[in-house]
Amino acid sequence: MVIISFLVSLAGATMLLLFAVRMVRTGIERSYGASFQRLLTQNQSMLGASSSGLMLAIVLQSSAAVALLTAGFSANGFLSFPTGLAIILGGDLGSALIIQILSFKMDWLVPLLLATGGWLFVKVENKKSRQLGRVLMGIALILISLQFLREAIAPIRDSAFLPAVADYLARDFLTAFLVGAALAFVMHSSVAAILMCVTLVQIGAIPFAAALSLALGANMGGAFIPIWLTRDMNTRGRRIPVANLILRGSWAIIVLMVIHIAFDPSILLFSKAGQSLIYAHIGFNLSLLLLALPFCRILQSSFELFMPDLQGARAEELNSQVASALDPAALDSPSQAIASLKRELLRMIDMVEAMFRLIPDMYENGANELFQSASDQDKVINSTLSGFRSYVAKIPPDTYRKQDNKSVRGLMDYAIRLETAGDVISKEITSAAREMRDGRMKFSDEGWNELLKMHEGVRANLQLASNVLISDDLESARLLVVEKAEFKRAERKSRKRHLARLQDGRAESFETSDVHLKTLRALRDINSHISAIAYPILYRNGQLLETRLIENLELRDANS
């Protein structure tokens, strides 16, 4: 009976820990997710890239999240292999440092964090303030879960069960290593797994030697998480997580063998067992970063040979914008045809995003190559829409259910929306950017920063629209509509601030006034088009009435 109670308590504490870590990460991603790509993909040295990864891992409290972002940017061609690997290595060290921060005795902070975070989340309308509230409550829940974990272990600490298991793991370090790897992978969080090991060794539930083997295993198991999450990406995106796994796993096994065979693990007991384990974990990740960073560029050719692109140049052709995802053989199967249409829409979203990324450079550089690139990409999108229409026209409507036909019409409508968004970029945005260039104009610092934030907001919604399209999830659809409303509010505020600068007599605001307002309208229109994917889902679930959402107050909670 004691064992059952222990297992239930342990499971509850563990799940609360996982939920809290996820809560902190998603809160930060929703507030600043659109800034992450700019941080990671800007030109930087290997040291700068690893520093970016370190900072991002501390913010997100997850090296796996950093690895997933990096792999995604690499798969789309925004990151080179050496830079991406340096970012992930830095992210691993950052996740080790966050364990040191979270291991401090901060129980006294819990009521303050809950009160402040709860007030921000429930009472404040501003999106970033609400997500800050989410983050603060998440940190409080992490501290609470660690306290629950200590309390769950306490009843059986002096029983015969736990000491027997702990002694076995201390003697058989290979088994402990594998258990740690499995624990990190199953929990999908190396941070949570190692926090658990630190807590167990702090209260004397397991010896230091066993905890050290578990932590080394968790380091390798954590490297498996992005491998699993990126299994459907192209080869270019998967190379970096695989390289990280090979480097991390090899170094973890080497350190494990050296410490347990050549030395006594107790030599690492510089202070109390729990703190020494944290030092060992940080030392492991720091040593790996220092050893591997100089070889990031050298390893690229080896991994390109180890994981070549599909059929070499043919893979590039298949991944290019002219390669349609529509499958003519799937026309007679509604589920397969709809899946094919969704894949094509995802490809169109990627094309629109590729165009959209050019906008800041259009305004800053005004190079003809950028305008031509936008025009060329718009032609590809137009051609893709024509292919989409032809495919839909070939669908035999009599063999499809009424609901399937409605889904097809909804996807067709969204394809038109995406093509229109491309037109806005290739025509209205490029026209405004040319006007800036030809008139040798420059935005005020405040105005340009406002436009950059708006640009980042649309990019974040592009990613969210992709998620809605894939998942067909009601909550994600609700969140996308809420984000659309937030964007409209931000656009109105930016317009008011711009007019206030005009009243103050700001010369740069006066000469760029038309361009600023045109750009705001264009960004608003693009955001409206890409957010349209949410409405069929809301309508299907009874959440859409005419043109307004039901329960506006409840919708604001969709940010949660």
N, C-alpha and C positions, 0 to 999 in steps of 0.2 A: 504493500500500500504506500509506503514511504517512497519507493522508487517511482510509482505511477504519479504521485503528487509532485515529485521532483521533475519528472519529464514534462508534465503539463506546465509547471512554473517556468522551467527552462525554455520551453517552446514559446510561451507567452512573452517572456523577457526578450528572447531572440527576435521574435516578429516585431515587437515594439521598437527594438533597436534598428531593424531593417527599415521599418516604416519611417522612423525619425530621420535616418540618413537620407532616404529618398525625398522626404518632405523638404529638407534643407536644400538638396540639389535642385529639385524642380522649382522651388521658389526663386532661386537665383537664376536658373535658366529662363524662366518666364519674364524676369525683369531685364536681364542683360544678355539673353541668348543671342540676339542679333549682333552683339559686339564681339562675340567669341571668334567668329570667322576673321574679322578684321585683325584681332589680336594675334591669331595663329598664323595667318597667311601673309602678313606683311613681311617684306624682305628683311632678314635678320641672320646673324651668325649662328653657328651651332650653340654657342654659349647663350646667346639671346633667345634662341628657340627653346632650349632646355629651361631657361628662366621663365619663359611664358608658360610652358607646361607646368612648372612648379607652382606658379601663382594660381593658375587655373584649377589645379587639383586641390589646392588649399581652399579656394572659393567653393568648388563643387563638392568637396569632400569625397572625391572618387577618382582614382586613376583610370578606372574602366570607362568613365564618362569622357575623360580627356582622350583616351585611346579611340573611342568610338567617333568622337568629333574629328579627330585627326585622320582616321581611316576614311571617313566620309569625304573630307576635303581632298584627300589624296586620290580617292576614286574618281572625283570630278575634275582632277587635274589642277587643283589650286595649290597643292603642296608637293614638293619633291620628296623622294624617299629619305635622304639624309636629314632634312629639316623635320619631317614627321617623326622619324625615329628619335631624334634629339628631344622633341616635344614630349614623347611618351616616357622617355627615360627621366626627364625632369618631372613629369607628372607623378611617376612612381615615388620619387623623393618627396614631392609635395604631399602625397597621401600619407607618407610616413611621419612627416612633421605635424600633420593635423592630429594624429594619434597622440602625440605629446601634448598638444593643446587640450584635447578632450579628456585626457587622463588626469588632469589636475582636479583636485577636490573643489568642486564648484557647486555643491548642493545648495548652498545659500543663495545662489543666483536663480534657482529654479522658479520660485514664486515671482520674482521680478521679471524674468523672461516670459513666463506665461501671461502675467498681467499686461505687460507692455505689448507683447506679440498679439495677444488676443484682442486688445483694444484697437491696434492698428488694423488687424485683419477684419474685424467686425464693424468698426465705426468709421474708418477712413475710406473715402471713395477713390483716392489716387491709386493707380495700379501699382506703382513701385512701392508705395508705402504699405499696401496690402500684402505684397509679396515679401517685404521686409518682416512684416508680422508673422508670416508663415515661417520664415527662416528662424526667427527668434523662438517661436514655439517648437520648431524642429530641434533646435539645440537643447531646449529644456527637456524635450522628450528623450533625447539621447542620454542626458544625465539621469533621468528617471529610470530608463531601461537598464542602465549600468547598476543603479541601486537595486532594482528588481533582481538582476542577475546575481548580485552578491547575496541577497536574501534567499534566492532559490537554492543556491549552493550550500548555505549555512546548515540546514538540517542534516545533510548527508556527509558533511565534511569529515566528521569523526566516525562515520560508519565504516563498515568493512568494504563496501562497494567502491566508493570513489578512490580511496587509497590504493586498492588493488589495481584499478584501471590506470591510475596515475603512475604507479611503480612500473607497470608493464610498458607504458609509453616512454618512461625514462630509460628503461633498459633497451627497448627495441626502437631505436631512433628512426629507422626506415619506415616502420609502421606509423609512427607519430608524424613523420614528414608527409606520408600519403594521406593521413587523416586530415592534416592541416590543409593540404591542397584541395581535398574533396569538400571540406567545410567552407573554404572561401568560394569555391565554384557554386556549391549548392545555395549559399547565402547570396551569391551574386554581388559580393562586396568584401574585398580584402580588408577594408577599414573596419567593418563590423566584426569580421572573423578575428582580426588581431586585437581589437579592443576587448573581445571576449577572452582571448588568451591572457592579455595583461590583467584583466579583472580576476581571472582564476588564479594566477600566480601571486597577485597582490594579497589575496585572502588565504593563501597557503593551500588551495585545493589541489594544485598540481605542482611538482617540483620545477625548478628553473630549467633543467636540462630538457624535460619533456616540452615545456612551453617554447623553448628555443627551436626545437625541431618542428613543432606545430607552426610557429611563425614563419620559418623558412619554407615550409610546405605551402602556407597561405600565400606567400609571395609568388610561388610558381602557379598555384591555383588561380590567383587573381589575374595572371597573364592569360589564362584560358578563357576568361569571361569575354574579352573583346574578340577572341577567335570565334566563339560561338555566335556572338551578336553580329559579326560581319560576314557570316558564312554565305550570304546571298549577294555580297558585293562583287565587283569585278576584281580581277587579279591584282591590279594596281592598288586597290584599296586594302586588300588582304595581306599584301606583302609586309606592311609595317607591323601589324599585330603579331604575325608569325615570327618576324625577326626579333621582336621584343620577347616573345615566349622562349625562343631558342637561347637568347642571351641571358634572360632572367632565370630560366630553368637550369641552364648549365651552371651559372654562377651559384645558384641556390644549392645544387647537388655538390659542387666543389666545396663550398663553405661548410655544408653539413658533414661531409666526410673528413675534412681537415680538423674541424672542431671536435668531433667525436672519436676520431681515430688517432690523430697526432697530438691532441691536447685534451684537457679536461674542460668541459663547458663552464665550470665554476670560475675559470680565469676571467670570464666576462662579467662577473658580479662586482661591478664597480661601486654599486650602492645597493639599495633595496632591490629585491628580485624583480618587482614590477617595473621599476624605473630602469634597471639594467636591461630588461627585455626591450624596452622602448629604445634605449641607446643602441642595442645590437641591431634592431630593425632599421633605425636611421642609418647606422654605419654600413649595413648591407647595401641599402639603396644608394648611399653616397659613393661607396666604393665602386659599385656597378656603373654609376654615371661617369665617374672619373676615368674608369678603365675603358668604357665603351665609346664615350663621346668622340675621341680622336679617330675612331674607325668607322663612324657613321657613313662618310662618303665612300670609303673603300669597300664597305659591305654592299653597296648598291648593285654593283655588277654581279656579285655572287648570288644575290637573291633574285636578280632578273634572270639569271641562268637557272636557278633552283625553281622559280615560279614564273615561267615565261608567259607572256600574253597569248591568248588563244590564237593559234595560227598566225602569230606575228602581225604582219601588216593587215591581215584580214580582220583581226580583232579590232583594230582602229576603225576599219570601215564599218564593222557591225555596231560599234559604239558611237559612230558619228551621227550627226543630226539627220542624215538622210535615210537612216536605217529604220524602217517602220516596225512597230511592235504588233501591228494588226495581223492576225492569223486567218487567212481565208478558209482554212480547213475547219475552223471553229464556228462557222456561221450557223450550222444546224444545231449547235448546242448552246442554249441561252446562257448558261452559267459560264461556259468557256468564252463565248463571244463578248459577254460583259466584262470578264476579266481581261480580255485582250484590249477592249476599249479603255479600260482603266490604266493599263500599262502604257497605252499610247498617250493618254492624258498626262501621266507622270512625266513622260518624255517631253511633252509640250510645256509642262511646268518648268522643267529643267532648262528648256530653251528660253522661256521668258525670264527666268532667273539669270541666265547667262547674259541676256541683253540688259537686264536691270542692274547688274553689277557694273556696267560701263558708265552709269550715270554720273557718279562723282568725278571720274576722270574726264568726262565730256565737259563738265563745267570748269574744271581746274586747268586742263590742258588744251581742250578745243582742237585736238588733232583730227584731221580729215579721216585718218584711218579708223578712228573710233566711230565716227558717223557712218562711214562705209560699212563697218562691221555690224552696226546696229541694223542698217538697211538690209544687208545680206541675210542676217539672222531672221529678220522679219519676213523676208521672202520664203525662207525655209518653213517658218511657222504657217504662212499662208498656204504653202504647198501641202503641209501636213494636215491642215484643216480640210483641204480638198480631198485628200485621201480618206480622212475620217468620214466625210459626207458620203463618199462613194461606198465605203464599207457599210455604213448604216443603211444606205439605199438597197444594198444587196441582202439585208436581213429579211428572211421570210416571215412577215408579221403573223401569219396564220398559225405558225408553229410555236409562237411565243405567248406566254400568259400575259394578261393585262398588266400585271405588276412588272414583268420583264420589259414590256414595251415602254412603260413609264420610265423605268430606269435608263433605258437606251436614250429616250428623248432628253432626260435630264443630263446625261453625259454629253449628248450632242450640244445642248445649250451651253454647257460649261466649256466645251471646245471653242465655241464661238466667242465666249467671254475671254478666253485666253488669247485668241487671235486679236481681239479688240485691244486687250492690254498691250500686246506687242505693237499694234498700230499707234497707241498713245506714246510709247517710248520712241518709236522710229520717226514719228512725225512731230508731235507736240514737244517732247523733251528735247529732241535734237534741234528743233527750231529755236527753242529758248536758249539752248547752249550755244548755238551759232550766233545768236543775237548778243550773248555775253562776250563771245570772242571778238566778233566784228566791232563791237562798241568799246572794246578794251575795258570792260566793266569788272567790278569786283564786289562781291557781297560783303556786308559788314560781318565781323566775326560772330556776332550773336545770330544774325540771319543764317549764315552758312552752317553754324552748329545746329540750329533748329532744323534745317533741311536734311542734314546728315542723320539726325535722330529720326526724322520722319522716314528717311530712306531705310534705316535699320529696322524700323517698325514694319515696313512693307515686306522686307526680306524675311523677318520672323514669321509674318503671316503667310508668306509663300511656303515656308516649311510646314507650318501648321495645316495649311490647305492640303499639302501632300499627305500628311498623316490622316486627315479626315477622309480623303479619297480612298486611301488604303484600308483604313479600319472601319469606315462607315459607322463610327462611334458617335452616339448622341451627345455625350459630354464634350467631346472634342469639337463637335459642330457648334454647340452652344458657346464654347469658349471662343471660337473663331468669330462668331457674331458679336460677342462682347468686345473682342479686340478691334473689330471694325468700328464699333461705337466709340471706343477709346481713341481710335485713330482720328475719327471725325472731330472729337473734342480737341485733340492735340492740334489738328489743322486749324480749327477756329481760333485757338489760343495763339498760334503762330501768326495768323493773319492780324489779330488784334495787336500783338507785340510789334509787328512790322509797321502797322499804322501809327503806333505810339512813337516809334523811332522817326517816322516821317514828321510827326508833329514837333519832335525835338530838333528838327532841322538837320538830321544826319545826312550828309551829302551822298555817301555811298548807298544808303537806303533809298534815297530819292532816285538815283540813276538806275538802280536795279529793281525798282518797285514792280514794273510790269513783269519782268522775268521771275521775280520771287513769287508773285501771285499766280502766274501761269504754272510754275513748277508745283506749287501747293495743290492747285486744282488737278494737275496731271497725276500727282502721287495719290490724291484722294480717289480719282477715277480708277487707277490701277488697282488700288487696294479693294475697291468695291467689286471689281471684276473677279479678282482671285478669291474673294470671300464668298462668292455666290455658290460654291460647292456645298456650303452648309445648309442652304435653304431646303432642298429636297428632303434631307434627313430630318430636319426640324418639322417640316410639314407632315411627313410620314408618321412622326411620333406625336402629332397633335400639339406641337410647340409653336406653331406658326398660325397666326390668325390675321387674315388680310396681309398687311405688310408690317405688322408689329408682333413682337414676341410676347408670349404669355408670361406672366409673373416676372416683371422687370426686376423686382428685388431678388427673386430667386436666381435670375440670370446673372446678377452680379456675383453670386456665389459660385458661378461656373469657373471663376478664376482659381477656386480652391483645388 
